[in-house]
Amino acid sequence: MEVVLQIEGLDHEAQGIARHEGKVVFVDGALPGETVRAEIKRRRSHFDQAELRAVLVPGPSRTEPRCPHFGHCGGCNMQHADPAAQIAYKQRILEDNLARIGKVRPDALWAPVQGPDWGYRQRARLSVRWLAKKGRMLVGFHEKRSSFVADMDTCAILPPAVSTLLVPLRNLILELTVRERLPQIEVAQSKGLLVLVLRLLELPTEEDKVKMRAFSDRHGVQLWWQTRGPDTARPFYPLERPGLVYHLDEFDVEIPFGPTEFTQVNSAVNRVLVGRAVRLLDPQPEERVLDLFCGLGNFTLALARRGAQVLGIEGNPALVDRACQNAAHNGLEKKTRFQTTNLFEVDESTVTGWGRQDKWLIDPPRDGAINLVKAIGTEGPRRIVYVSCSPATLARDAGVLVHRHGYRLKGAGVFNMFPHTAHVESLTLFERE
C-alpha cells in the first residue's frame, strides 16, 4: 500500500519518522520536513516499515549523494543530507538519549567537532564474494541491511588510494585459485603505508603468490595473510616495509599498531578527541589516573605525557602487550602501568583493588560500562571523562553516575567520527560536587 507521509524527524538509524492512521511509520531515505510517497512493506503492532518511492516536497537539508552506490551499499546511510544537518541530527540523538534513558541533562552542550567529510576512513573491512553464475567477483561493503556484497567500483568515504584499488582487487582475486576461499580484506592505512590483510581459508598456490607479489609491486601496497583469528595475521609481501603508526602531535606521541588491532577509523577526528579528553580531565603531575578500556594506549600515553601516573586496563591481553610496547616506544614506561581485566565483570571489590584514583577516563565499546559505573564506591574519582560510541548505553550509564553516585553531568558533545553514517561518537564530563 502506497501512502503520502509528512516526515517529522529521524530515528537512531537515520530513518524518517512519520505517522499514519495512529501508528509510527519509519521510512528509510526520507528526511525531516519532507512530503514523500512511500510503500508500507512490513506491519507491526506499534509501527510500520515503509520504503521510499518518491520525494514529493524535498526538505531543506536534502542534497545529492556523492557516491553512485548510495542507497544500495550499506557503508553510508546519510549522504542525502547535507553535513550540517547530519551533525545536528547526531547532537539531537545524544540529547534525546540522555534525557529519555538517563533522565539527565548536561550543564553545557559543546559545539560538535567535525573533520574531513570524504576519504576519512583509514580502517575498513571489505567483504569478498565470487558469483559463479554471473562470473563476477565483488569486493566492497555489504548491501544495506543484507549479507550480500554490494557491487561497487568506487567509494567516497575510503581514502582515494583505497577506493581506486577496488576494481584491481576484484581482478586480482578473480585470477586466484583461492578466490572462493578469500571472504574478507582488512584495510589499514597510515602515512606512507597501505596494508591489505587477506583473510584466507586456504593457502594460495605458488602461482597465486606470484600474482599477489606483482599486485603489491604495481600498486605500492603491503599484503598480509590471516589464516584464522586476528592474531594469525602476518606480513606476506614485501616484508621490509615500516609498520603502521599514527601520531598525536599535541602530545609528541607516536603509536605503532597492527592492521587487525583496533584503532579509530578517522585519525583526524581522533587527534581532536584525545586532545579534548585530556584537557577536560586536566591531569596534574603525579595525579593517579585510570584509563579504562585503554586499548593500545590511545588516551593513556597522552595522559602520561601530561605528567600523571596512569593505570591502563583492558580486557584483551594482546592489546595490553601492545600498550606496554607503545609506552616504552614513547619513553613513558615509568609513567604508565597496564593490566588485563574483564571490565564487563567487575564489582566494587575490583575497583577497590585498583587503589585510589583521582580521575577516570572510560572509553568502552557499544555495550557501555554498566558494571563498571555501578561498582564506583564512595571513594570514587572526582572527575570522569566518558568517551562513547553508543548514545543509548552512555545515557544508561550516565543515569547511574548522576542518580546513584551523585555526579554532575557538566558537559556533552558530538564528534563526527563517521560522516554520512548514523554512528554517534560523543564525549561527556562528570564531576562530583
URHU-V987437 format. One record per residue. N is the residue number from 0. RES is the residue in one letter. SS is DSSP state (alpha for helix, beta for strand, coil for the rest). NEAR is the number of other ideal C-beta (glycine too) atoms within 10 Angstrom. Layout:
n,res,ss,near
N,RES,SS,NEAR
N,RES,SS,NEAR
This chain:
n,res,ss,near
0,M,coil,10
1,E,beta,12
2,V,beta,17
3,V,beta,13
4,L,beta,23
5,Q,beta,15
6,I,coil,24
7,E,coil,13
8,G,beta,14
9,L,beta,24
10,D,coil,15
11,H,coil,15
12,E,coil,11
13,A,coil,23
14,Q,coil,21
15,G,beta,26
16,I,beta,17
17,A,beta,25
18,R,beta,14
19,H,beta,16
20,E,coil,7
21,G,coil,5
22,K,beta,14
23,V,beta,14
24,V,beta,22
25,F,beta,19
26,V,beta,26
27,D,beta,18
28,G,coil,21
29,A,coil,28
30,L,coil,25
31,P,coil,21
32,G,coil,17
33,E,coil,23
34,T,beta,16
35,V,beta,24
36,R,beta,15
37,A,beta,28
38,E,beta,12
39,I,beta,17
40,K,beta,10
41,R,beta,10
42,R,beta,12
43,R,coil,10
44,S,coil,5
45,H,coil,6
46,F,beta,15
47,D,beta,21
48,Q,beta,15
49,A,beta,28
50,E,beta,14
51,L,beta,20
52,R,beta,15
53,A,beta,10
54,V,beta,18
55,L,beta,11
56,V,beta,11
57,P,coil,14
58,G,coil,18
59,P,coil,10
60,S,coil,19
61,R,beta,18
62,T,coil,13
63,E,coil,8
64,P,coil,16
65,R,coil,14
66,C,coil,19
67,P,coil,12
68,H,coil,21
69,F,beta,19
70,G,coil,17
71,H,coil,15
72,C,beta,22
73,G,coil,18
74,G,coil,26
75,C,coil,24
76,N,coil,21
77,M,coil,24
78,Q,coil,25
79,H,coil,24
80,A,beta,22
81,D,coil,17
82,P,alpha,17
83,A,alpha,11
84,A,alpha,20
85,Q,alpha,25
86,I,alpha,18
87,A,alpha,17
88,Y,alpha,22
89,K,alpha,28
90,Q,alpha,20
91,R,alpha,15
92,I,alpha,20
93,L,alpha,25
94,E,alpha,17
95,D,alpha,14
96,N,alpha,23
97,L,alpha,26
98,A,alpha,13
99,R,alpha,10
100,I,coil,17
101,G,coil,21
102,K,coil,12
103,V,coil,21
104,R,coil,13
105,P,coil,20
106,D,coil,11
107,A,beta,10
108,L,beta,15
109,W,coil,18
110,A,coil,9
111,P,coil,17
112,V,beta,18
113,Q,coil,17
114,G,coil,17
115,P,coil,15
116,D,coil,16
117,W,coil,18
118,G,coil,15
119,Y,coil,21
120,R,beta,24
121,Q,coil,23
122,R,beta,21
123,A,beta,19
124,R,beta,13
125,L,beta,23
126,S,beta,18
127,V,beta,21
128,R,beta,20
129,W,beta,18
130,L,beta,12
131,A,coil,8
132,K,coil,5
133,K,coil,9
134,G,coil,8
135,R,beta,12
136,M,beta,22
137,L,beta,20
138,V,beta,26
139,G,beta,26
140,F,coil,21
141,H,beta,17
142,E,beta,20
143,K,coil,17
144,R,coil,9
145,S,coil,10
146,S,coil,8
147,F,coil,13
148,V,beta,22
149,A,coil,20
150,D,coil,17
151,M,coil,22
152,D,coil,13
153,T,coil,15
154,C,coil,26
155,A,coil,22
156,I,coil,26
157,L,beta,26
158,P,coil,19
159,P,alpha,12
160,A,alpha,14
161,V,alpha,22
162,S,alpha,19
163,T,coil,14
164,L,alpha,23
165,L,alpha,17
166,V,alpha,14
167,P,alpha,14
168,L,alpha,22
169,R,alpha,19
170,N,alpha,12
171,L,alpha,25
172,I,alpha,24
173,L,alpha,13
174,E,alpha,13
175,L,coil,22
176,T,coil,12
177,V,coil,15
178,R,alpha,17
179,E,alpha,15
180,R,alpha,15
181,L,coil,23
182,P,coil,14
183,Q,beta,15
184,I,beta,22
185,E,beta,19
186,V,beta,23
187,A,beta,23
188,Q,beta,23
189,S,beta,21
190,K,coil,10
191,G,coil,10
192,L,beta,16
193,L,beta,20
194,V,beta,21
195,L,beta,24
196,V,beta,24
197,L,beta,24
198,R,beta,22
199,L,coil,20
200,L,coil,12
201,E,coil,12
202,L,coil,11
203,P,coil,19
204,T,coil,12
205,E,alpha,6
206,E,alpha,11
207,D,alpha,20
208,K,alpha,15
209,V,alpha,11
210,K,alpha,17
211,M,alpha,21
212,R,alpha,14
213,A,alpha,12
214,F,alpha,21
215,S,alpha,18
216,D,alpha,11
217,R,alpha,10
218,H,alpha,16
219,G,coil,11
220,V,coil,23
221,Q,beta,22
222,L,beta,20
223,W,beta,22
224,W,beta,18
225,Q,beta,19
226,T,coil,13
227,R,coil,10
228,G,coil,8
229,P,alpha,16
230,D,alpha,12
231,T,alpha,13
232,A,coil,21
233,R,beta,12
234,P,beta,17
235,F,beta,19
236,Y,beta,18
237,P,coil,12
238,L,coil,8
239,E,coil,7
240,R,coil,16
241,P,coil,10
242,G,coil,13
243,L,beta,23
244,V,beta,15
245,Y,beta,19
246,H,beta,14
247,L,beta,22
248,D,alpha,9
249,E,alpha,14
250,F,alpha,20
251,D,coil,12
252,V,beta,22
253,E,beta,14
254,I,beta,23
255,P,beta,17
256,F,beta,22
257,G,coil,22
258,P,coil,24
259,T,coil,20
260,E,coil,19
261,F,coil,15
262,T,coil,20
263,Q,coil,21
264,V,coil,20
265,N,coil,23
266,S,alpha,19
267,A,alpha,14
268,V,alpha,21
269,N,alpha,20
270,R,alpha,19
271,V,alpha,17
272,L,alpha,23
273,V,alpha,22
274,G,alpha,15
275,R,alpha,18
276,A,alpha,21
277,V,alpha,22
278,R,alpha,12
279,L,alpha,19
280,L,alpha,25
281,D,coil,12
282,P,coil,23
283,Q,coil,12
284,P,coil,9
285,E,coil,10
286,E,coil,18
287,R,beta,16
288,V,beta,28
289,L,beta,22
290,D,beta,31
291,L,beta,24
292,F,coil,22
293,C,coil,27
294,G,coil,23
295,L,coil,27
296,G,coil,31
297,N,coil,28
298,F,coil,27
299,T,alpha,31
300,L,alpha,29
301,A,alpha,28
302,L,alpha,30
303,A,alpha,27
304,R,alpha,20
305,R,coil,18
306,G,coil,13
307,A,coil,25
308,Q,beta,18
309,V,beta,30
310,L,beta,19
311,G,beta,29
312,I,beta,23
313,E,beta,25
314,G,coil,15
315,N,coil,18
316,P,alpha,11
317,A,alpha,15
318,L,alpha,22
319,V,alpha,21
320,D,alpha,14
321,R,alpha,21
322,A,alpha,26
323,C,alpha,17
324,Q,alpha,14
325,N,alpha,25
326,A,alpha,24
327,A,alpha,12
328,H,alpha,16
329,N,coil,22
330,G,coil,12
331,L,coil,20
332,E,coil,15
333,K,coil,10
334,K,coil,21
335,T,beta,25
336,R,beta,16
337,F,beta,24
338,Q,beta,12
339,T,beta,14
340,T,coil,15
341,N,coil,12
342,L,coil,21
343,F,coil,15
344,E,coil,10
345,V,coil,20
346,D,coil,11
347,E,alpha,13
348,S,alpha,9
349,T,alpha,16
350,V,alpha,23
351,T,alpha,12
352,G,alpha,9
353,W,coil,16
354,G,coil,10
355,R,coil,9
356,Q,coil,20
357,D,coil,17
358,K,beta,23
359,W,beta,24
360,L,beta,29
361,I,beta,24
362,D,beta,20
363,P,coil,22
364,P,coil,15
365,R,coil,11
366,D,coil,11
367,G,coil,22
368,A,coil,26
369,I,alpha,14
370,N,alpha,17
371,L,alpha,23
372,V,alpha,26
373,K,alpha,16
374,A,coil,17
375,I,coil,20
376,G,coil,10
377,T,coil,7
378,E,coil,10
379,G,coil,19
380,P,coil,22
381,R,coil,13
382,R,beta,20
383,I,beta,26
384,V,beta,25
385,Y,beta,25
386,V,beta,21
387,S,beta,27
388,C,coil,19
389,S,coil,20
390,P,alpha,24
391,A,alpha,18
392,T,alpha,19
393,L,alpha,28
394,A,alpha,24
395,R,alpha,18
396,D,alpha,27
397,A,alpha,28
398,G,alpha,17
399,V,alpha,18
400,L,alpha,25
401,V,alpha,18
402,H,alpha,12
403,R,coil,11
404,H,coil,16
405,G,coil,13
406,Y,beta,24
407,R,beta,15
408,L,beta,21
409,K,beta,15
410,G,beta,16
411,A,beta,27
412,G,beta,19
413,V,beta,25
414,F,beta,26
415,N,coil,24
416,M,coil,24
417,F,coil,23
418,P,coil,24
419,H,coil,26
420,T,coil,20
421,A,coil,18
422,H,coil,17
423,V,coil,24
424,E,beta,23
425,S,beta,26
426,L,beta,23
427,T,beta,26
428,L,beta,23
429,F,beta,27
430,E,beta,16
431,R,beta,14
432,E,coil,6
